[in-house]
Amino acid sequence: MEPSVSATIAYFSMEIGLEPDIPTYSGGLGILAGDTLRAAADLAIPMAGVTLVHRQGYFRQHLDAQGNQREEPACWHPEQRLEALSPRIQVVLEGRPVLVRAWRYWVQGVSGWSVPVYLLDTDVEGNTPADRRLTDQLYGGDAYYRLCQEVILGVGGAAMLEALGHQTLITCHMNEGHSALLVLGLLRQLNQGQLPARLTPELHEQVRQRCVFTTHTPVPAGHDQFDAALVRRVLGEPAASLLLHLDGQPDNTLNMTGLALSFSRYINGVALRHGEVSRDMFPGYPINSITNGVHATTWTSEPFQALYDRHFPEWRRDNAYLRYAINLPLTEILNAHAASKRLLLQEVERRTGRRLDPHVFTLGFARRATAYKRADLLFSDLDRLRRIARTLGPLQVLYAGKAHPKDEGGKAIIRKIFAAAQTLQPDIPVLYLEDYDMTLARLLCSGSDLWLNTPLKPQEASGTSGMKAALNGVPSLSVLDGWWVEGCIEGVTGWAIGEDGQRPSDPAREAASLYDKLEYVILPLFYKRPLAYAEVRRAAIALNGSYYNAQRMMMQYLKNAYASCGAISNVICPVVPLRPHPSLSET
């Protein structure tokens, strides 16, 4: 039997990071989605997640000695991890019906509340072999494959929620434009199960009042667009005509972000700066800002969890208690970090056979490998980097991150890092850890001594890796873009690369600034004044960790995005377990 209390908010995302060994995520977008649902469970928010099952995951990454990336499927078996649900719904692709089933995963919160996540799957008897593979690969295939996936996520997701008994849905939250075809499903539901012959202003407004949209991409090329001929082929003429003729759609193209913008009552970017960039990209839309946050319990290392449990044990229930870290004894912070660093270096040795020195300043960088993130900026002047390490104190560097299989620029960045590592031997150990995932991310963000981030401004929407680091007392050295525009208090929570968050990037100036901060500020502080460096660690926890977390983020969504349509009227108290975790035997 399905739960008697239905969600009032549905959260649609092409990827959701649930667990390290459930490979239904590729990077920051999916991890954010998982953290959003984890925070919703902590706060007892009546929410449900919708995504695809991605039986082959994103991919497993293998790197050879030169840094050449090879990919293989990250296959897993949902029947071993998830709860099978009985309903079957249909979506129509190229005029043929395609059956869709769902698997359910429960996100358990500290409050006792649980949030269901529905993973849609076309590997169903009765579908053609090609259709059975449509939910296999995350961000795989060609434009046809991607458009079919977006039909399954949006149209199929709406139909599946209805089939599962979620009749009281008030708000549908689209996490990026991949789920924008949800509007077709809502139009059918509001029009007695049929697609309307034309889109009336009244029907458009009814759908708009039910939708919330978060945009994540400040680069125009990063927004999904499909050729009109492909849209007509996959969706059929009636649906294609409705969408392609909307105001704001470019000629002969379906822009998924434009579709989501047109049908959402509330729209937001994921940092204050990103909201500004998005308003410039999409003039005429009232785009707000809600800065991302990370799920504190998930991303805090065991040594720091134990430290917080001793001093302010309510921090898991209410992350704002991390503010009290400002009074933590510096020696206890240093001890917790040393334990976290040991865990990281043990994993590095297990993966690579290389034993790094726990007393050496360790710089961490782990992001999706793509050109605008500029992972190689640190190696702009290898001679100066060597001189810094020789005169100020030894330095070791850890990298991780996958390049999309079709991103040749990202793959080239990985090879450049391998080449720099070879040149810097034996003066500065540089290791690139393959197959980056949630487990490695937690170790890197907690065990590094400094978190480096070097995006090309203004292309960083938010960035959350530095937030994870802050929870563990690891300060950032970062370009002033994304969340760091808000989170950087120079010399207090970390350090800025460059001085102006509004001015476009100047690579030469930013590389010089990076080296200057390492040489004149950070390494002297680390090696000569360790307690002063520990004060920066403490401030990063108290000022950044207490604010840039997913609980605060979700409270802002509740107040600003969801409450505008009464979606939280039945949330009595964020910490009251309104519904216990259902038994997995329930079907």
RODO-2510 file (C-alpha; in nm, 4 decimals, decimal comma):
residues 587
     n   res          X          Y          Z
     1     m     0,0000     0,0000     0,0000
     2     e     0,1272     0,3467    -0,0879
     3     p     0,1779     0,6018     0,1917
     4     s    -0,1437     0,7771     0,2882
     5     v     0,0195     1,1197     0,2979
     6     s     0,1245     1,2397    -0,0481
     7     a     0,3966     1,4878    -0,1311
     8     t     0,2905     1,8423    -0,2094
     9     i     0,6216     1,9297    -0,3831
    10     a     0,7745     1,7238    -0,6648
    11     y     1,1406     1,7782    -0,7456
    12     f     1,2421     1,6821    -1,1015
    13     s     1,6095     1,6376    -1,1876
    14     m     1,7844     1,4439    -1,4642
    15     e     2,0452     1,3336    -1,2100
    16     i     2,0274     1,2799    -0,8342
    17     g     2,3242     1,1743    -0,6201
    18     l     2,1779     0,9325    -0,3669
    19     e     2,4707     0,7095    -0,2691
    20     p     2,8219     0,6496    -0,4044
    21     d     2,7326     0,3049    -0,5378
    22     i     2,4093     0,4208    -0,7025
    23     p     2,5700     0,6009    -1,0013
    24     t     2,2738     0,8210    -1,0967
    25     y     2,4764     1,1444    -1,0908
    26     s     2,7633     1,2986    -1,2853
    27     g     2,8676     1,5950    -1,0761
    28     g     2,7528     1,9086    -0,8981
    29     l     2,3981     1,9215    -1,0344
    30     g     2,3190     1,5687    -0,9199
    31     i     2,4933     1,6084    -0,5848
    32     l     2,2957     1,9278    -0,5240
    33     a     1,9732     1,7398    -0,6066
    34     g     2,0614     1,4680    -0,3566
    35     d     2,1499     1,7245    -0,0910
    36     t     1,8214     1,9060    -0,1567
    37     l     1,6204     1,5907    -0,0900
    38     r     1,8317     1,4999     0,2137
    39     a     1,7633     1,8441     0,3608
    40     a     1,3927     1,8095     0,2783
    41     a     1,3882     1,4848     0,4775
    42     d     1,5702     1,6524     0,7687
    43     l     1,3165     1,9357     0,7694
    44     a     1,0108     1,7095     0,7248
    45     i     0,9112     1,8753     0,3977
    46     p     0,6406     1,6823     0,2054
    47     m     0,8468     1,6319    -0,1081
    48     a     0,9185     1,3643    -0,3689
    49     g     1,2080     1,3359    -0,6137
    50     v     1,1779     1,2232    -0,9761
    51     t     1,4694     1,1149    -1,1952
    52     l     1,5764     0,8340    -1,4315
    53     v     1,7282     0,5041    -1,3220
    54     h     2,0432     0,5269    -1,5410
    55     r     2,1253     0,1550    -1,5336
    56     q     2,4681     0,2202    -1,6881
    57     g     2,5313     0,5259    -1,4735
    58     y     2,7455     0,8118    -1,5993
    59     f     3,0718     0,6236    -1,6572
    60     r     3,3702     0,4714    -1,4807
    61     q     3,6840     0,6730    -1,5498
    62     h     4,0241     0,5158    -1,6166
    63     l     4,3395     0,7223    -1,6747
    64     d     4,6643     0,5981    -1,8262
    65     a     5,0123     0,7260    -1,7422
    66     q     4,9720     1,0245    -1,9757
    67     g     4,6265     1,1193    -1,8441
    68     n     4,4295     0,9835    -2,1381
    69     q     4,0772     0,9131    -2,0193
    70     r     3,8991     0,5892    -2,1010
    71     e     3,5345     0,5319    -2,0124
    72     e     3,3323     0,2229    -1,9393
    73     p     2,9699     0,1846    -1,8217
    74     a     2,9054     0,2111    -1,4475
    75     c     2,6509    -0,0700    -1,4475
    76     w     2,4428    -0,1415    -1,1396
    77     h     2,1291    -0,3377    -1,0571
    78     p     1,8367    -0,1340    -0,9239
    79     e     1,6543    -0,4489    -0,8164
    80     q     1,9308    -0,5049    -0,5584
    81     r     1,9042    -0,1572    -0,4065
    82     l     1,5590    -0,0188    -0,4738
    83     e     1,1947    -0,0972    -0,4162
    84     a     1,0042    -0,2082    -0,7265
    85     l     0,6696    -0,0351    -0,7794
    86     s     0,3842    -0,1899    -0,9739
    87     p     0,2347     0,0932    -1,1859
    88     r     0,3207     0,1179    -1,5565
    89     i     0,2553     0,4379    -1,7459
    90     q     0,3059     0,5251    -2,1117
    91     v     0,4808     0,8036    -2,2942
    92     v     0,4509     0,8452    -2,6698
    93     l     0,7728     0,8723    -2,8708
    94     e     0,7560     0,9024    -3,2498
    95     g     0,3911     0,7999    -3,2274
    96     r     0,4552     0,4715    -3,0455
    97     p     0,3769     0,3995    -2,6818
    98     v     0,6731     0,3347    -2,4521
    99     l     0,6099     0,1732    -2,1147
   100     v     0,7717     0,3240    -1,8057
   101     r     0,8023     0,1715    -1,4603
   102     a     0,9456     0,3220    -1,1398
   103     w     1,1765     0,2197    -0,8586
   104     r     1,1611     0,3867    -0,5204
   105     y     1,4421     0,4959    -0,2902
   106     w     1,3729     0,6437     0,0529
   107     v     1,5799     0,9379     0,1783
   108     q     1,5736     0,9221     0,5577
   109     g     1,6020     1,2468     0,7551
   110     v     1,7245     1,3120     1,1071
   111     s     1,3665     1,4039     1,1993
   112     g     1,2338     1,0560     1,1193
   113     w     1,0629     1,1908     0,8096
   114     s     1,1370     1,0250     0,4764
   115     v     1,1276     1,1524     0,1197
   116     p     1,0617     0,9140    -0,1715
   117     v     1,2677     0,9319    -0,4891
   118     y     1,1183     0,7710    -0,7992
   119     l     1,3639     0,6460    -1,0605
   120     l     1,1946     0,5965    -1,3988
   121     d     1,2890     0,2976    -1,6107
   122     t     1,1978     0,1887    -1,9664
   123     d     1,3633    -0,1544    -1,9373
   124     v     1,0162    -0,3064    -1,9401
   125     e     0,8853    -0,6125    -2,1207
   126     g     0,6825    -0,5006    -2,4198
   127     n     0,9171    -0,2181    -2,5203
   128     t     1,1485    -0,2519    -2,8196
   129     p     1,5166    -0,3260    -2,7436
   130     a     1,6088     0,0335    -2,8313
   131     d     1,3368     0,1790    -2,6083
   132     r     1,4428    -0,0447    -2,3200
   133     r     1,7823     0,1302    -2,3291
   134     l     1,6478     0,4863    -2,3178
   135     t     1,6977     0,5191    -1,9424
   136     d     2,0404     0,3519    -1,9369
   137     q     2,2952     0,6311    -1,9761
   138     l     2,3179     0,9642    -1,7994
   139     y     2,3998     1,2345    -2,0570
   140     g     2,4776     0,9695    -2,3164
   141     g     2,3748     0,9234    -2,6761
   142     d     2,2807     1,1812    -2,9381
   143     a     2,0190     1,4567    -2,9454
   144     y     1,7440     1,2044    -3,0188
   145     y     1,8391     0,9974    -2,7131
   146     r     1,8544     1,3060    -2,4927
   147     l     1,5178     1,4375    -2,6097
   148     c     1,3559     1,0991    -2,5482
   149     q     1,5005     1,0973    -2,1972
   150     e     1,3611     1,4425    -2,1315
   151     v     1,0150     1,3287    -2,2457
   152     i     1,0382     1,0348    -2,0051
   153     l     1,1523     1,2563    -1,7178
   154     g     0,9000     1,5372    -1,7668
   155     v     0,5914     1,3834    -1,9258
   156     g     0,6515     1,0380    -1,7785
   157     g     0,7378     1,1778    -1,4357
   158     a     0,4116     1,3707    -1,4147
   159     a     0,2124     1,0644    -1,5180
   160     m     0,3966     0,8366    -1,2753
   161     l     0,3352     1,0658    -0,9788
   162     e    -0,0342     1,0626    -1,0629
   163     a    -0,0330     0,6827    -1,0964
   164     l     0,1383     0,6502    -0,7571
   165     g    -0,1337     0,8487    -0,5865
   166     h     0,0355     1,1853    -0,5440
   167     q    -0,2879     1,3714    -0,6159
   168     t    -0,2182     1,6702    -0,3921
   169     l     0,0846     1,8052    -0,5773
   170     i     0,0900     2,1827    -0,5591
   171     t     0,4411     2,2681    -0,6783
   172     c     0,6670     2,1025    -0,9338
   173     h     1,0294     2,2112    -0,9033
   174     m     1,2342     2,1788    -1,2224
   175     n     1,6038     2,1473    -1,1407
   176     e     1,7572     2,2776    -1,4662
   177     g     1,5835     2,2648    -1,8048
   178     h     1,6100     1,8904    -1,8623
   179     s     1,2703     1,8403    -1,6982
   180     a     1,0869     2,1238    -1,8756
   181     l     0,8665     1,8868    -2,0795
   182     l     0,6862     1,8383    -1,7507
   183     v     0,4668     2,1216    -1,8774
   184     l     0,3150     1,8876    -2,1374
   185     g     0,2172     1,6447    -1,8638
   186     l     0,0629     1,9220    -1,6566
   187     l    -0,1265     2,0587    -1,9566
   188     r    -0,2810     1,7154    -2,0117
   189     q    -0,3758     1,6821    -1,6446
   190     l    -0,5424     2,0234    -1,6469
   191     n    -0,7262     1,9497    -1,9734
   192     q    -0,9085     1,6248    -1,8863
   193     g    -0,6150     1,4073    -1,9898
   194     q    -0,5853     1,5509    -2,3400
   195     l    -0,3310     1,7870    -2,4879
   196     p    -0,5123     2,1144    -2,5645
   197     a    -0,5496     2,2147    -2,9283
   198     r    -0,4157     2,5588    -2,8389
   199     l    -0,2565     2,7168    -2,5367
   200     t    -0,4970     2,9677    -2,3842
   201     p    -0,3674     3,2367    -2,1468
   202     e    -0,5728     3,0779    -1,8682
   203     l    -0,4221     2,7315    -1,9189
   204     h    -0,0724     2,8748    -1,9488
   205     e    -0,1197     3,0570    -1,6181
   206     q    -0,2559     2,7468    -1,4458
   207     v     0,0576     2,5533    -1,5359
   208     r     0,2818     2,8486    -1,4501
   209     q     0,1356     2,8724    -1,1012
   210     r     0,2342     2,5110    -1,0347
   211     c     0,5980     2,5339    -1,1439
   212     v     0,9257     2,6534    -0,9947
   213     f     1,2489     2,6578    -1,1960
   214     t     1,6144     2,6664    -1,0910
   215     t     1,8659     2,7486    -1,3632
   216     h     2,2272     2,6445    -1,3097
   217     t     2,4121     2,7302    -1,6287
   218     p     2,5516     3,0810    -1,6950
   219     v     2,6830     2,9772    -2,0394
   220     p     2,4329     2,9947    -2,3313
   221     a     2,5793     2,6834    -2,4966
   222     g     2,5062     2,4821    -2,1822
   223     h     2,1281     2,4992    -2,2204
   224     d     1,9561     2,2107    -2,3998
   225     q     1,8210     2,3016    -2,7425
   226     f     1,6591     2,0695    -2,9946
   227     d     1,5986     2,1199    -3,3644
   228     a     1,2341     2,1687    -3,4590
   229     a     1,2362     1,8727    -3,6997
   230     l     1,3562     1,6413    -3,4209
   231     v     1,0957     1,7828    -3,1813
   232     r     0,8178     1,7173    -3,4333
   233     r     0,9497     1,3668    -3,4971
   234     v     0,9668     1,2694    -3,1294
   235     l     0,6742     1,4622    -2,9787
   236     g     0,4357     1,4681    -3,2735
   237     e     0,2949     1,7727    -3,4455
   238     p     0,0314     1,8852    -3,1904
   239     a     0,2744     1,8932    -2,8979
   240     a     0,5587     2,0344    -3,1052
   241     s     0,3396     2,3149    -3,2365
   242     l     0,2347     2,4142    -2,8858
   243     l     0,5937     2,4431    -2,7675
   244     l     0,7737     2,5780    -3,0731
   245     h     0,5336     2,8697    -3,1107
   246     l     0,5749     2,9985    -2,7578
   247     d     0,7019     3,3505    -2,7118
   248     g     1,0774     3,3594    -2,6621
   249     q     1,1538     3,0360    -2,8468
   250     p     1,4186     3,0816    -3,1182
   251     d     1,3267     2,9996    -3,4774
   252     n     1,3155     2,6269    -3,5543
   253     t     1,4478     2,5346    -3,2086
   254     l     1,3065     2,4197    -2,8774
   255     n     1,5051     2,5797    -2,5959
   256     m     1,4364     2,3866    -2,2764
   257     t     1,5449     2,6695    -2,0496
   258     g     1,3162     2,9092    -2,2334
   259     l     1,0316     2,6608    -2,1932
   260     a     1,0909     2,6351    -1,8186
   261     l     1,1183     3,0135    -1,7829
   262     s     0,7887     3,0648    -1,9626
   263     f     0,5992     2,8190    -1,7413
   264     s     0,7358     2,9007    -1,3941
   265     r     0,5889     3,1310    -1,1322
   266     y     0,9220     3,1449    -0,9468
   267     i     1,2683     3,1332    -1,1066
   268     n     1,6049     3,1448    -0,9376
   269     g     1,9744     3,1296    -0,9966
   270     v     2,1986     2,9456    -0,7530
   271     a     2,4066     3,2337    -0,6152
   272     l     2,3669     3,6101    -0,5926
   273     r     2,6142     3,6664    -0,8763
   274     h     2,4556     3,3921    -1,0859
   275     g     2,1167     3,5594    -1,0479
   276     e     2,2669     3,8774    -1,1937
   277     v     2,4233     3,6884    -1,4854
   278     s     2,0967     3,5010    -1,5514
   279     r     1,8945     3,8234    -1,5631
   280     d     2,1341     3,9521    -1,8287
   281     m     2,1011     3,6258    -2,0239
   282     f     1,7208     3,6142    -2,0007
   283     p     1,5930     3,9729    -1,9843
   284     g     1,2271     4,0125    -1,9034
   285     y     1,2078     3,7251    -1,6557
   286     p     1,1962     3,7910    -1,2784
   287     i     1,4957     3,5752    -1,1833
   288     n     1,5732     3,5637    -0,8115
   289     s     1,8674     3,4102    -0,6264
   290     i     1,8877     3,1312    -0,3715
   291     t     2,2482     3,0368    -0,3088
   292     n     2,3143     2,6643    -0,3029
   293     g     2,4023     2,4738     0,0111
   294     v     2,5365     2,1276     0,0894
   295     h     2,4006     1,8609     0,3225
   296     a     2,6103     1,9045     0,6347
   297     t     2,5904     1,5531     0,7770
   298     t     2,6713     1,3908     0,4421
   299     w     2,9826     1,5984     0,3761
   300     t     3,1322     1,6329     0,7251
   301     s     3,4068     1,3817     0,8046
   302     e     3,3738     1,1440     1,0983
   303     p     3,6388     1,3273     1,3069
   304     f     3,4587     1,6591     1,2663
   305     q     3,1188     1,4996     1,3253
   306     a     3,2520     1,3690     1,6572
   307     l     3,3897     1,7139     1,7417
   308     y     3,0561     1,8835     1,6717
   309     d     2,8640     1,6144     1,8582
   310     r     3,0678     1,6884     2,1700
   311     h     3,0281     2,0654     2,1619
   312     f     2,6879     2,1340     1,9999
   313     p     2,5045     1,8030     1,9477
   314     e     2,1974     1,9665     1,7868
   315     w     2,3962     2,0572     1,4722
   316     r     2,2565     1,7680     1,2665
   317     r     1,8971     1,8717     1,3331
   318     d     1,9747     2,2413     1,2903
   319     n     2,2882     2,3277     1,0945
   320     a     2,2802     2,6841     1,2274
   321     y     2,4403     2,5435     1,5441
   322     l     2,7635     2,5259     1,3450
   323     r     2,7866     2,8982     1,4160
   324     y     2,8990     2,7989     1,7659
   325     a     3,2165     2,6565     1,6133
   326     i     3,3581     3,0048     1,6642
   327     n     3,4307     2,8955     2,0233
   328     l     3,5876     2,5586     1,9437
   329     p     3,9370     2,5101     2,0900
   330     l     4,1928     2,5433     1,8118
   331     t     4,3782     2,2318     1,9220
   332     e     4,0612     2,0229     1,8817
   333     i     4,0126     2,1590     1,5299
   334     l     4,3734     2,0731     1,4444
   335     n     4,3303     1,7226     1,5841
   336     a     4,0077     1,6626     1,3891
   337     h     4,1707     1,7877     1,0711
   338     a     4,4785     1,5695     1,1245
   339     a     4,2513     1,2657     1,1588
   340     s     4,0595     1,3646     0,8429
   341     k     4,3857     1,4115     0,6553
   342     r     4,5065     1,0671     0,7591
   343     l     4,1883     0,9137     0,6176
   344     l     4,2435     1,0965     0,2881
   345     l     4,6088     0,9996     0,2557
   346     q     4,5297     0,6380     0,3388
   347     e     4,2824     0,6327     0,0493
   348     v     4,5370     0,8000    -0,1804
   349     e     4,7910     0,5307    -0,0956
   350     r     4,5316     0,2569    -0,1470
   351     r     4,4431     0,3937    -0,4915
   352     t     4,7882     0,4925    -0,6183
   353     g     5,0491     0,3194    -0,4061
   354     r     5,1986     0,6617    -0,3279
   355     r     5,2517     0,7532     0,0369
   356     l     5,2223     1,1286     0,0938
   357     d     5,3530     1,3131     0,3983
   358     p     5,0737     1,4135     0,6419
   359     h     5,2827     1,7111     0,7596
   360     v     5,3110     1,8638     0,4091
   361     f     5,0693     2,1357     0,2969
   362     t     4,8136     1,9568     0,0775
   363     l     4,6179     2,1462    -0,1838
   364     g     4,2948     1,9890    -0,3157
   365     f     4,1129     2,0472    -0,6449
   366     a     3,8235     1,8261    -0,7533
   367     r     3,5738     1,9461    -1,0113
   368     r     3,4240     1,8305    -1,3375
   369     a     3,7078     1,8427    -1,5892
   370     t     3,6075     2,1059    -1,8417
   371     a     3,7860     2,4046    -1,9885
   372     y     3,6141     2,6882    -1,8002
   373     k     3,7040     2,5414    -1,4602
   374     r     4,0749     2,5906    -1,5504
   375     a     4,2161     2,3130    -1,3360
   376     d     4,5585     2,3853    -1,4854
   377     l     4,5811     2,7503    -1,3739
   378     l     4,8020     2,6406    -1,0836
   379     f     5,0637     2,5316    -1,3388
   380     s     5,0888     2,8607    -1,5291
   381     d     5,4455     2,9154    -1,4000
   382     l     5,6097     2,5903    -1,2934
   383     d     5,9386     2,7578    -1,2016
   384     r     5,7666     2,9939    -0,9600
   385     l     5,5635     2,7093    -0,8101
   386     r     5,8857     2,5151    -0,7504
   387     r     6,0484     2,8200    -0,5925
   388     i     5,7515     2,8704    -0,3600
   389     a     5,7656     2,5080    -0,2443
   390     r     6,1442     2,5244    -0,1996
   391     t     6,1546     2,8489    -0,0015
   392     l     5,8245     2,8570     0,1913
   393     g     5,7651     2,4907     0,2630
   394     p     5,6851     2,1695     0,0785
   395     l     5,3652     2,1382    -0,1202
   396     q     5,1652     1,8418    -0,2540
   397     v     4,8605     1,8577    -0,4804
   398     l     4,5634     1,6243    -0,5257
   399     y     4,3313     1,6422    -0,8263
   400     a     4,0175     1,4534    -0,9270
   401     g     3,7375     1,4960    -1,1776
   402     k     3,5834     1,3391    -1,4866
   403     a     3,5622     1,4909    -1,8341
   404     h     3,2444     1,4225    -2,0305
   405     p     3,3251     1,1601    -2,2956
   406     k     3,2638     1,4178    -2,5707
   407     d     3,4465     1,7064    -2,3990
   408     e     3,7850     1,7042    -2,5716
   409     g     3,8825     2,0292    -2,4014
   410     g     3,8212     1,8741    -2,0608
   411     k     4,0233     1,5666    -2,1528
   412     a     4,3089     1,7896    -2,2683
   413     i     4,3085     1,9624    -1,9269
   414     i     4,3604     1,6254    -1,7556
   415     r     4,6538     1,5481    -1,9851
   416     k     4,8059     1,8903    -1,9094
   417     i     4,7903     1,8184    -1,5366
   418     f     4,9626     1,4833    -1,5893
   419     a     5,2338     1,6537    -1,7948
   420     a     5,2842     1,9199    -1,5263
   421     a     5,3034     1,6502    -1,2602
   422     q     5,5773     1,4763    -1,4565
   423     t     5,7733     1,8012    -1,4922
   424     l     5,7409     1,8892    -1,1233
   425     q     5,8736     1,5530    -0,9999
   426     p     6,0266     1,5078    -0,7461
   427     d     5,9922     1,8614    -0,6110
   428     i     5,6119     1,8750    -0,5846
   429     p     5,4046     1,5547    -0,5809
   430     v     5,0943     1,5994    -0,7982
   431     l     4,8455     1,3115    -0,8135
   432     y     4,5288     1,2868    -1,0233
   433     l     4,2860     1,0398    -0,8636
   434     e     4,0654     0,8631    -1,1145
   435     d     3,6936     0,7824    -1,0991
   436     y     3,5865     1,0734    -0,8785
   437     d     3,2717     0,9952    -0,6776
   438     m     3,0890     1,0942    -0,3593
   439     t     3,3193     0,8921    -0,1338
   440     l     3,6365     1,0465    -0,2731
   441     a     3,4790     1,3938    -0,2693
   442     r     3,4139     1,3721     0,1025
   443     l     3,7698     1,2615     0,1733
   444     l     3,9252     1,5322    -0,0433
   445     c     3,7080     1,8129     0,0901
   446     s     3,7816     1,7182     0,4505
   447     g     4,1458     1,6103     0,4319
   448     s     4,3028     1,8827     0,2168
   449     d     4,4650     2,1824     0,3844
   450     l     4,3395     2,4286     0,1222
   451     w     4,0635     2,4047    -0,1374
   452     l     4,1500     2,5553    -0,4762
   453     n     3,8907     2,6759    -0,7283
   454     t     3,9843     2,8621    -1,0449
   455     p     3,6795     2,9069    -1,2750
   456     l     3,6723     3,1506    -1,5639
   457     k     3,4440     3,4356    -1,4530
   458     p     3,1465     3,4626    -1,4754
   459     q     3,0942     3,0979    -1,5728
   460     e     3,0732     2,9476    -1,2227
   461     a     2,7036     2,9342    -1,1363
   462     s     2,7606     2,8502    -0,7710
   463     g     3,0112     2,5743    -0,7002
   464     t     2,9583     2,3690    -0,3876
   465     s     3,2871     2,1850    -0,3335
   466     g     3,4244     2,4767    -0,1305
   467     m     3,1131     2,4651     0,0879
   468     k     3,1845     2,0989     0,1652
   469     a     3,5429     2,1917     0,2500
   470     a     3,4287     2,4691     0,4856
   471     l     3,2196     2,2224     0,6869
   472     n     3,5480     2,0459     0,7630
   473     g     3,7531     2,3523     0,8459
   474     v     3,9242     2,3641     0,5054
   475     p     3,9479     2,7229     0,3780
   476     s     3,9233     2,8113     0,0086
   477     l     4,1536     2,9943    -0,2290
   478     s     3,9166     3,0773    -0,5111
   479     v     3,8338     3,3112    -0,7950
   480     l     3,5576     3,5529    -0,6929
   481     d     3,2720     3,3871    -0,8766
   482     g     2,9686     3,1795    -0,7784
   483     w     2,9142     3,1422    -0,4047
   484     w     3,2643     3,2634    -0,3142
   485     v     3,1631     3,6222    -0,3961
   486     e     2,9395     3,5933    -0,0883
   487     g     3,1428     3,3534     0,1252
   488     c     3,4895     3,5044     0,1033
   489     i     3,5981     3,7205     0,3936
   490     e     3,9602     3,7790     0,3009
   491     g     4,1959     3,6250     0,5505
   492     v     3,9060     3,5138     0,7709
   493     t     3,7221     3,2343     0,5846
   494     g     3,9821     3,1960     0,3107
   495     w     4,1371     3,3986     0,0303
   496     a     4,0373     3,5395    -0,3082
   497     i     4,2225     3,4985    -0,6358
   498     g     4,2000     3,8477    -0,7830
   499     e     4,0188     4,1350    -0,6206
   500     d     3,7067     4,2033    -0,8280
   501     g     3,4119     3,9679    -0,8679
   502     q     3,2470     4,1784    -1,1383
   503     r     3,5357     4,2144    -1,3819
   504     p     3,5849     3,9332    -1,6396
   505     s     3,8760     3,6976    -1,5859
   506     d     4,2296     3,7971    -1,6775
   507     p     4,4196     3,4648    -1,6686
   508     a     4,7656     3,6190    -1,6281
   509     r     4,6584     3,8451    -1,3424
   510     e     4,4683     3,5644    -1,1706
   511     a     4,7642     3,3248    -1,1959
   512     a     4,9893     3,5920    -1,0439
   513     s     4,7370     3,6500    -0,7652
   514     l     4,7184     3,2761    -0,6961
   515     y     5,0962     3,2534    -0,6588
   516     d     5,1137     3,5710    -0,4499
   517     k     4,8569     3,4394    -0,2021
   518     l     5,0392     3,1080    -0,1696
   519     e     5,3817     3,2671    -0,1358
   520     y     5,3165     3,5701     0,0818
   521     v     5,0096     3,4730     0,2856
   522     i     4,8960     3,1110     0,2971
   523     l     5,2127     2,9004     0,3191
   524     p     5,3839     3,1316     0,5725
   525     l     5,0669     3,1145     0,7842
   526     f     5,0438     2,7354     0,7580
   527     y     5,4079     2,6599     0,8377
   528     k     5,5034     2,9432     1,0721
   529     r     5,1760     3,0244     1,2513
   530     p     4,9717     2,7026     1,2645
   531     l     4,7346     2,8347     1,5306
   532     a     4,6583     3,1389     1,3134
   533     y     4,5839     2,9042     1,0232
   534     a     4,3585     2,7094     1,2591
   535     e     4,1699     3,0331     1,3281
   536     v     4,0894     3,0522     0,9570
   537     r     3,9718     2,6919     0,9716
   538     r     3,7453     2,7769     1,2643
   539     a     3,5973     3,0812     1,0915
   540     a     3,5315     2,8798     0,7759
   541     i     3,3174     2,6396     0,9801
   542     a     3,1397     2,9044     1,1869
   543     l     3,0737     3,1589     0,9118
   544     n     3,0513     2,9505     0,5939
   545     g     2,9556     2,6044     0,7204
   546     s     2,6714     2,7406     0,9312
   547     y     2,5181     2,9249     0,6329
   548     y     2,6100     2,7508     0,3070
   549     n     2,4247     2,4330     0,3918
   550     a     2,1212     2,2674     0,2344
   551     q     1,8956     2,3241     0,5357
   552     r     1,9280     2,7019     0,4983
   553     m     1,8832     2,6667     0,1217
   554     m     1,5637     2,4641     0,1637
   555     m     1,4198     2,7107     0,4147
   556     q     1,4685     2,9820     0,1530
   557     y     1,2916     2,7691    -0,1064
   558     l     1,0085     2,7132     0,1390
   559     k     0,9666     3,0827     0,2120
   560     n     1,0306     3,2270    -0,1317
   561     a     0,9435     2,9625    -0,3913
   562     y     0,7057     2,7058    -0,2450
   563     a     0,5036     2,9108     0,0034
   564     s     0,3740     3,1417    -0,2706
   565     c     0,1261     2,8715    -0,3696
   566     g     0,0543     2,7183    -0,0303
   567     a     0,2824     2,4201    -0,0854
   568     i     0,4007     2,4168     0,2754
   569     s     0,0689     2,4660     0,4516
   570     n     0,0939     2,1211     0,6110
   571     v     0,4527     2,1560     0,7298
   572     i     0,3799     2,2213     1,0956
   573     c     0,7323     2,2062     1,2356
   574     p     1,0514     2,1270     1,0458
   575     v     1,1685     1,8721     1,3019
   576     v     0,8465     1,6847     1,3817
   577     p     0,8361     1,3359     1,2244
   578     l     0,4979     1,3800     1,0552
   579     r     0,5244     1,0442     0,8782
   580     p     0,7478     0,7545     0,9796
   581     h     0,9707     0,5759     0,7355
   582     p     0,7520     0,3239     0,5510
   583     s     0,8565    -0,0378     0,5510
   584     l     1,0302    -0,1453     0,2339
   585     s     0,7848    -0,4345     0,2266
   586     e     0,5079    -0,1931     0,1338
   587     t     0,4278    -0,1960    -0,2381
***
